[in-house]
Amino acid sequence: MSSRTSPISRPITIRRAVARDAKRLTRLVRGSGAYAGKYAAAVAGYRVGPDYIEAHRAFVAVGAGGGEGEGRVIGFYSLVLAPPELDLLFVADEAQGRGIGRLLVGHMQSEARAAGVDRVKVVSHLPAEDFYHRVGAVRNGIARANPPAVPWDRPTFEFRIPSE
């Protein structure tokens, strides 16, 4: 478990996701403002189940300390190792802009490094493209549309994970 402070000085703890987090993670995915409108169909029936959490390296960001959000899951990511891919990364709409996504990416890079991975692929949602640029991912291609689930092309990125 690691504890870090966001730019607005609210402590954030990143911990391994557990089965009881599944419903909250599903709500984060389905309720994401980034998937509103024409993108809504992509997450409408999406489910992050306990089986998914057990099968992958899933971690949650939890708001801690005084004030609103204490002990509440406000973001998460999932790292798949074979092949290395950042499968999911979501931050609650109300918590965006606080550096939580950046903290999760940094944590993911540490996990990848510890697992001996030197590159991690990301298939980005279109509205998240600028975020991945800002956190150091390098654009390297396009994932073609896969109708009916995803009827649009998506940019692909790669995080290069230097060994320490």
N, C-alpha and C positions, 0 to 999 in steps of 0.2 A: 504494500500500500504506500502511496506517496501523497504528500500533502503539499499543495502549492497555493500561492495567492494570486488571484486574478488582478487585472489592472485597477479594479475598483476596491481592492483590499478586502474582498470577502474570501475567506479560506475555502478552497475547493479540495476535496479528497477524491482521488481516483482509486477505485478498488475493482477487484474482479467481479463481474456480474454473477449473480446466482439465480436459480430458478424462480424465486419469488419476484425478481425484477421483470419477468417476461411481459406481464400485462402493461407495465409502465413503458417499457421499451416499444412495445407495439403501438401504444398511444402516441409516443413521440414521433414514430414514423408516420402513422396515419394522419396525425394532426399537424404535420409540418407545413408551415406557410409556403415553403419552397415547392410544395407539391399541390398547390391550389390551382384551380382553373383547369386548363388543358392537361396538366400533369397529374391530376387527382386519380385517374384510373390506374396509374402505375403503382399506387400504394393502397388503394381502396380495400383490397382483401389481404394485404400483407400482414404477416404474423411473425413475431419474434418469439418463438416458443422455448420452453425449458430445454428441449432437445437441441435446439440451435445453440443456446448458451453453453450447454455442456460440451458440444462438439467443437466449438471455436474459442479463440482467445477474445472474449468479450469483456470490456471494461466500462464502468460507469463513472461519470463525474457527479459527485454529490455535494450540494451546497451545505456548508457547515457554519457554525458560529451563530451569533445573534442575528435576528431579523428574519425577513421573509425567505423561505426556501431552505430552512434549516433541516438537514438530513434528507433532502429531497433530491431524487435523481433528476439532473438537469441536462444531461447529455450522455452519449455513449459511442463506442466504436467497436468494431469487430475485425480482427486480423485473422485471415486464413493463411496458413503457412504453405500449403501444397496445392497449387503454386501460390507464392506470396502475393496477397491482395488485401487491400483495405476494402472489406466488403461493405460495411455500413459505417457511417459517421453522421450523427445527428446531435444537434443542440436545440433544446427547447426554444421556441420563438422568443419567449420573454427573457431568455438568458443570452441571446445573441448579442455580439458586440462587446462582450466582457473579457474576451481572450480564452474562453473555455474550449473552443474548437482548436485553437493553437496549442493549449495544454494537452488536449487529447492526442493531437498529432505528435507532439513531442514524446508523450508516453508510448504511443504506437511505435515510434522509431526506436525507442529504448528496448521495447519488447522484441522487435524484429532483430535488432543487433544481438540481444541476448540469445536469440534462437539461431544465430549464425546466418541471417538473411542479409543480403547486400542490396537488394532492390525490392520495392513493394509497388505493385500496380494499383491504379485507381481508375475505375470507370466512373467518371463524374456525371452528376446531374447537371444539366446546362446552367441553372442559376448558381451553382457552386463553383463554377470554373474560376472566377476571380479569387475566391478563397484559396483554392489549391495553389494558384500562382503565388499568392501572398505568403503561404506557409512553406514555400520552397520546392513544391513538386514541379517537375519538368514535363511539359506537354509532349507526347510522343505519338499521337495518332487519333484514330476515330474508331469507336465501337458502332457498328452499323445497327440500324433499327432492327427490332425483333418483335414485329407485330404478332398478336394484339397487345401483349404486355407493355412493350416500349416501342411506340410507333415513330420515334425520332432517333437520329444519330446522336451519339454522346462523345464528348472529348475524353481521351484517355491520357493519364499522367503516370509518372513514375517518381517515387521517392527513392533517392540513392542514399543508402544507409552506410556511412563510413564506419570502418572498424575502429575501435578505440585503442 
